[in-house]
Amino acid sequence: MRLFGLNITRDAAPVPQRRQGARVVTVNREYRAAEVSRLYADWSLCHGYSPSVVAREFPTMWGRAREALRNNPYMLQIARMHSTNIVGDTGIRLVPTAKDRQGNLSEQSNSRTFSAWSAWSTVPAFCDYRQRLNFRQMLELIAVGLVVEGEAWLRHVVDADNPYGYSVRLYGAGAVDVALNDVNPRIGRYIYNGIQQDSGGRPVAYWFRVDDPNLSMIPQSLNVVAGSHEVVPASEVEQVFCPLEESQFRGMPAVHTILPTLHMLSQYDEAELVAAREDAAATGVYTVKEGSDYNPVDSYNAVNDGTHDCAPGEREVLPEGVDFKKSQPTRPNAVYGLFKDSVLRTAASGAGVNYEGLANDRTAANYSSMREGKLSERDYWKAMQQILIERGCRPVFRRWVGSAIGQQQLDFRATGPVQLYSHYWRARRWPWVDPASDARYYETCRRFGWKTDAQISDEIGSDWSENVNEIARLANKAAGTYLEANYAESQAQDPEGNGNHANA
């Protein structure tokens, strides 16, 4: 059909026909990872972060990770390792570094800031809006949350009942509605997985669920329902997560790649344990010899009468015509341990932890392998510590300083208010298995100027300034006593600390 000289026929475009005898040419891809063949037919594609996929699949993944945390011992161990190594028993400690107007560190001002922070961060009634947790416990829950849910939320709260005027409220990942996607450019609304953004992708607000997300992980509706959300400005919320993609809005659990492996291993462990128990309980069977002369009723009763009691070293006399065949247990499986170790090594790699620590298995470990594994693992812990510092500790401290100054809990006359924000954080560090070698290494670094005393103290998780003050305090307390003379004499006779004391 032609209209105004144009062909508008809706017939399908002709399919080019292959000429008879034409040769088919196979194009080989230059990158094997992009090859399409029967060997890679089950290799699916991923096109980056998808809000619709996250809304549909994340609640299920969170629920399974929470179930594993309760019932899977290896999942619990992974969570413990993250909490213990990232936060530690003393937490991530604040080190104020305010300077006076002459440019020198203000010891008095920094001491007051540290004391005020310690008073606020260690008292749940001040630190936590719900008055349940201190700041160290919050960091521990955030470390576990990064494993189980992939993220956590810290909300800044102005608290009139608090002498510092400020508190923090901790939320799990499900608090911000991951299933909420509402994009309407006409009215300028861009909500992806509960995070409202402007046209440039900058967070504007977070849509917190009003109902308890722990009671119902999957909302009844994926659309905005009046009264079902609390819209909180982005300036009042800190999202703690470790993004794996540039366009990622929500955090992924650190164990998301090994959750199926941990679940299958747990089921396999249970099946092997049940099979081993059954094998251990089955001692043998009684059989009647073929062609023997016996009375079925009498023989049956006689056999069963002899099976009621069994004690070590006891033997029983069987009736004539009855034989006993002892069972030969086949469980535990001979390769059970090797197979389980292989699976746990994969799980440890996916979780970023050391296999020996996850499985509590050091039978095949040696000094070199343990050192290499520990160094790699500790680099991971340091990176995770930095995430907690940058996305949790630092924003909370800055908000706390401003509120504490307004409540006259901090004195800035010697430094100025801006200097009170100056600080850094000291996270946990780990001693090595050979502390004597470490001591010689640090002494060499100090002697040649490669490291200062303060840097060495930071690396081993100590505070050089506190140590100096403590040494001075103890020396002053020991002045004029026998301790002062004994200490000086022992140092003079044994300056290297080898234990060759005169008083020994």
Beta strands, then each sheet from edge to edge (+ up, - down):
strand 1: 2-3
strand 2: 6-7
strand 3: 93-96
strand 4: 151-158
strand 5: 166-171
strand 6: 182-184
strand 7: 189-192
strand 8: 195-197
strand 9: 203-209
strand 10: 229-233
strand 11: 237-241
strand 12: 284-288
strand 13: 322-326
strand 14: 423-426
sheet 1: 1+ 2-
sheet 2: 3+ 14-
sheet 3: 5+ 4- 11+
sheet 4: 6+ 7- 8+ 9- 10+
sheet 5: 12+ 13-
end
